[in-house]
Amino acid sequence: MTGALLGLAAGLGILLIVIAVTSPRSAPEPRVSRLRRLVDRAGLARVSPSAVIAASAGLALVSGLLVLAISGVAVVGLLAAIVAGYLPIAILRRRARSRGVALRSAWPDAVDMLGSAVRAGMSLPEAVIDLGERGPESLRPAFTAFAGDYRASGSFSVALDQLKDELCDPVADRVIVSLGIAREVGGSDLGRVLATLSDFLRQDARARGEIEARQSWTVNAARVAVAAPWITLLLLCTRPETVAAYSTTTGAVIIVGSALLSVVAYRVMTSIGRLPDEPRVLA
């Protein structure tokens, strides 16, 4: 009986090894793609994910060593390294949100200009190209690139796809879908469609802006509540008796447990006080 169990266990182990070796290793790809999308949403298409990872590693190393030298507590230095390593990702997310707000507020004016140009007799590609010169400031570089792509390819749909990749914005996806359908279907109601789309985008931006303004205090309170105890701890670690207390195993457990509770509390408060990101329909 024992021999049969050992043989079964050995066979199961060999089977698991064979599956692990022969299976395609595609697990890291989603993480890279998410980081790539975050960089694109932040408007930094020339920045590679590897550069972001290198910056995170460098900040983590420098900050960890600096805090360790100041506090003398290894656990505090480790936590500082983790926070500093996450800092580039946090900056990218903040930049992506700020860019999304700027684009959301600029799109209604851009669609109004498109409608006015179409009603004035311009073709849809010419109206879109004209936004590179007369459109909202935050959208001009993307539409200037669209003009170059359209002249190079001669295809409106291909240039729209490249514009979608350049902007990497959910509101832009909706506008681009509408422009593509309008180009393919045509008709005399294009100006009316663009006016309706502009009104919808303006109402959506106004509603989201009001909600975000009312809920911003929750997010700010969460940041202050999480940061204050750790700043106090860092100041207390300048005293030898505090360093001696937190250098023990019990002190390390207390610090790690407090860090986990801080992360959980911060995530809960920010999830309550922040609107979810709009999904992209063309991602």
C-alpha positions as CSV (number, residue, x, y, z in Angstrom):
1,M,0.0,0.0,0.0
2,T,2.8,2.4,0.9
3,G,4.6,1.6,-2.3
4,A,1.5,2.3,-4.4
5,L,1.1,5.7,-2.7
6,L,4.7,6.6,-3.3
7,G,4.4,5.6,-6.9
8,L,1.2,7.6,-7.3
9,A,2.9,10.7,-5.7
10,A,5.9,10.3,-7.9
11,G,3.8,10.0,-11.1
12,L,1.8,13.0,-10.1
13,G,5.0,15.0,-9.5
14,I,6.4,14.0,-12.9
15,L,3.1,15.0,-14.6
16,L,3.1,18.4,-12.9
17,I,6.7,19.0,-14.0
18,V,5.9,18.0,-17.6
19,I,2.9,20.3,-17.7
20,A,5.0,23.2,-16.2
21,V,7.7,22.7,-18.8
22,T,5.5,22.3,-21.9
23,S,2.9,25.0,-21.1
24,P,3.4,28.3,-22.8
25,R,4.8,31.0,-20.4
26,S,2.4,33.8,-21.1
27,A,1.7,34.9,-17.5
28,P,3.9,38.0,-17.4
29,E,2.4,39.4,-20.6
30,P,-0.8,40.8,-19.0
31,R,1.2,42.8,-16.4
32,V,3.4,44.3,-19.2
33,S,0.3,45.1,-21.3
34,R,-1.4,46.8,-18.3
35,L,1.7,48.9,-17.7
36,R,1.9,49.8,-21.4
37,R,-1.8,50.9,-21.4
38,L,-1.2,53.0,-18.3
39,V,1.8,54.7,-19.9
40,D,-0.3,55.4,-23.0
41,R,-3.2,56.8,-21.0
42,A,-0.7,59.1,-19.3
43,G,0.2,60.5,-22.7
44,L,3.8,59.2,-22.5
45,A,3.9,56.8,-25.5
46,R,7.7,57.2,-25.9
47,V,8.3,55.9,-22.4
48,S,8.8,52.1,-22.3
49,P,7.5,49.9,-19.5
50,S,11.1,48.8,-18.8
51,A,12.0,52.4,-18.0
52,V,9.2,52.7,-15.5
53,I,10.3,49.4,-13.9
54,A,13.9,50.7,-13.7
55,A,12.8,54.0,-12.2
56,S,10.7,52.1,-9.6
57,A,13.7,49.8,-8.7
58,G,16.1,52.8,-8.4
59,L,13.7,54.8,-6.2
60,A,13.1,51.8,-4.0
61,L,16.8,51.1,-3.5
62,V,17.7,54.8,-2.8
63,S,14.8,55.5,-0.5
64,G,15.1,52.2,1.4
65,L,18.8,52.9,2.1
66,L,18.1,56.5,3.0
67,V,15.3,55.7,5.5
68,L,17.4,52.9,6.9
69,A,20.2,55.3,7.6
70,I,17.9,57.8,9.2
71,S,15.8,55.4,11.3
72,G,18.1,52.5,11.9
73,V,15.1,50.1,11.7
74,A,15.3,47.6,8.8
75,V,11.6,47.1,8.6
76,V,10.9,50.8,8.2
77,G,13.5,51.0,5.5
78,L,11.9,48.0,3.7
79,L,8.5,49.6,3.8
80,A,9.9,52.9,2.6
81,A,11.5,51.0,-0.3
82,I,8.1,49.5,-1.2
83,V,6.3,52.8,-1.1
84,A,9.0,54.5,-3.2
85,G,9.0,51.7,-5.7
86,Y,5.2,52.2,-6.2
87,L,5.6,56.0,-6.6
88,P,6.2,56.0,-10.4
89,I,3.1,53.9,-10.9
90,A,1.1,56.3,-8.7
91,I,2.4,59.3,-10.7
92,L,1.4,57.7,-13.9
93,R,-2.1,57.0,-12.7
94,R,-2.5,60.5,-11.4
95,R,-1.2,61.9,-14.8
96,A,-3.6,59.5,-16.6
97,R,-6.5,60.7,-14.6
98,S,-5.6,64.4,-15.1
99,R,-5.2,63.9,-18.8
100,G,-8.5,62.1,-19.0
101,V,-10.2,65.0,-17.3
102,A,-8.6,67.5,-19.6
103,L,-9.6,65.5,-22.7
104,R,-13.1,65.0,-21.4
105,S,-13.6,68.7,-21.0
106,A,-12.1,69.4,-24.5
107,W,-14.1,66.9,-26.5
108,P,-17.5,68.8,-26.5
109,D,-15.8,71.9,-28.1
110,A,-14.0,69.7,-30.6
111,V,-17.2,68.0,-31.7
112,D,-18.9,71.4,-31.9
113,M,-16.2,72.6,-34.2
114,L,-16.5,69.4,-36.3
115,G,-20.3,70.0,-36.7
116,S,-19.8,73.7,-37.6
117,A,-17.2,72.7,-40.2
118,V,-19.4,70.0,-41.7
119,R,-22.4,72.4,-41.9
120,A,-20.1,74.9,-43.6
121,G,-19.5,72.5,-46.4
122,M,-16.2,70.8,-45.4
123,S,-15.8,67.1,-45.8
124,L,-15.4,65.0,-42.6
125,P,-11.7,64.3,-43.1
126,E,-11.0,68.0,-43.8
127,A,-13.0,68.9,-40.6
128,V,-11.0,66.5,-38.5
129,I,-7.7,67.7,-39.9
130,D,-8.7,71.3,-39.2
131,L,-8.9,70.5,-35.5
132,G,-5.1,70.2,-35.6
133,E,-4.9,74.0,-36.1
134,R,-8.1,75.3,-34.6
135,G,-9.2,72.6,-32.1
136,P,-8.8,72.6,-28.3
137,E,-5.2,73.0,-27.2
138,S,-5.0,69.6,-25.5
139,L,-6.2,67.8,-28.7
140,R,-4.2,69.6,-31.3
141,P,-1.1,67.3,-31.3
142,A,-3.2,64.2,-31.8
143,F,-5.1,65.7,-34.7
144,T,-1.9,67.1,-36.3
145,A,-0.6,63.5,-36.2
146,F,-3.9,62.3,-37.7
147,A,-3.4,64.7,-40.6
148,G,0.0,63.2,-41.3
149,D,-1.3,59.7,-41.1
150,Y,-4.3,60.5,-43.4
151,R,-2.1,62.1,-46.0
152,A,0.4,59.1,-45.8
153,S,-2.2,56.3,-46.0
154,G,-5.1,58.0,-47.8
155,S,-7.5,55.9,-45.7
156,F,-9.8,57.7,-43.2
157,S,-10.5,54.5,-41.2
158,V,-6.7,53.7,-40.9
159,A,-6.0,57.2,-39.7
160,L,-8.8,57.0,-37.2
161,D,-7.4,53.8,-35.8
162,Q,-4.0,55.5,-35.3
163,L,-5.7,58.5,-33.7
164,K,-7.4,56.1,-31.3
165,D,-4.1,54.6,-30.4
166,E,-2.6,58.1,-30.0
167,L,-5.3,59.4,-27.6
168,C,-5.9,56.1,-25.7
169,D,-9.0,57.6,-24.1
170,P,-12.5,56.2,-23.6
171,V,-14.3,59.4,-24.6
172,A,-12.1,59.5,-27.8
173,D,-13.2,56.0,-28.6
174,R,-16.8,57.0,-28.6
175,V,-16.2,60.0,-30.8
176,I,-14.0,58.0,-33.2
177,V,-16.7,55.3,-33.5
178,S,-19.2,58.0,-34.3
179,L,-16.9,59.5,-36.9
180,G,-16.2,56.2,-38.5
181,I,-19.9,55.3,-38.8
182,A,-20.7,58.8,-40.1
183,R,-18.0,58.4,-42.8
184,E,-19.3,55.0,-43.9
185,V,-23.0,55.7,-43.8
186,G,-23.0,59.4,-44.8
187,G,-26.2,61.2,-45.0
188,S,-27.5,64.7,-44.3
189,D,-27.9,64.3,-40.6
190,L,-24.2,64.3,-39.7
191,G,-24.4,67.8,-38.2
192,R,-27.3,66.8,-36.1
193,V,-25.5,63.6,-34.9
194,L,-22.4,65.6,-34.0
195,A,-24.6,68.2,-32.1
196,T,-26.3,65.4,-30.1
197,L,-22.9,63.8,-29.3
198,S,-21.5,67.1,-28.2
199,D,-24.5,67.7,-25.8
200,F,-24.1,64.2,-24.4
201,L,-20.4,64.6,-23.8
202,R,-20.9,68.0,-22.2
203,Q,-23.5,66.7,-19.8
204,D,-21.4,63.6,-18.9
205,A,-18.4,65.8,-18.2
206,R,-20.4,68.1,-16.0
207,A,-21.9,65.3,-14.0
208,R,-18.6,63.5,-13.5
209,G,-17.0,66.8,-12.5
210,E,-19.6,67.6,-9.9
211,I,-19.4,64.1,-8.4
212,E,-15.6,64.1,-8.3
213,A,-15.6,67.6,-6.6
214,R,-17.9,66.4,-3.9
215,Q,-16.0,63.2,-3.2
216,S,-12.5,64.6,-3.4
217,W,-12.5,65.3,0.3
218,T,-12.8,61.5,1.0
219,V,-9.7,60.8,-1.1
220,N,-7.7,63.6,0.5
221,A,-8.8,62.5,4.0
222,A,-7.7,58.9,3.2
223,R,-4.2,60.2,2.2
224,V,-3.8,62.3,5.3
225,A,-5.0,59.6,7.6
226,V,-2.5,57.0,6.1
227,A,0.5,59.3,5.8
228,A,0.3,61.0,9.3
229,P,1.1,57.9,11.5
230,W,4.1,56.9,9.3
231,I,5.6,60.4,9.3
232,T,5.2,60.3,13.1
233,L,7.0,57.0,13.2
234,L,9.8,58.2,11.1
235,L,10.3,61.2,13.5
236,L,10.2,58.9,16.5
237,C,12.8,56.7,15.0
238,T,15.4,59.4,15.5
239,R,15.3,58.5,19.2
240,P,17.5,55.5,20.3
241,E,14.8,54.0,22.6
242,T,12.3,53.9,19.7
243,V,14.9,52.2,17.4
244,A,15.6,49.6,20.1
245,A,11.9,48.9,20.5
246,Y,11.1,48.5,16.8
247,S,14.2,46.5,16.1
248,T,12.8,43.5,18.0
249,T,10.6,40.8,16.4
250,T,7.5,42.1,18.1
251,G,8.2,45.6,16.9
252,A,8.7,44.4,13.3
253,V,5.4,42.5,13.5
254,I,3.6,45.6,14.7
255,I,5.0,47.7,11.9
256,V,4.2,45.1,9.2
257,G,0.7,44.6,10.6
258,S,0.1,48.4,10.7
259,A,1.3,48.7,7.1
260,L,-1.1,46.1,5.9
261,L,-4.0,47.7,7.8
262,S,-3.1,51.1,6.3
263,V,-3.1,49.7,2.8
264,V,-6.4,48.0,3.3
265,A,-8.0,51.1,4.9
266,Y,-6.6,53.4,2.1
267,R,-7.9,51.1,-0.7
268,V,-11.4,50.9,0.9
269,M,-11.6,54.7,1.4
270,T,-10.4,55.5,-2.1
271,S,-12.7,52.9,-3.7
272,I,-15.6,54.6,-1.9
273,G,-14.7,58.1,-2.8
274,R,-13.5,57.7,-6.4
275,L,-15.6,57.1,-9.5
276,P,-14.7,54.1,-11.6
277,D,-12.7,54.6,-14.8
278,E,-14.7,54.5,-18.0
279,P,-14.1,51.3,-20.0
280,R,-12.6,51.7,-23.5
281,V,-14.9,50.4,-26.2
282,L,-12.0,50.0,-28.7
283,A,-9.2,48.7,-26.4
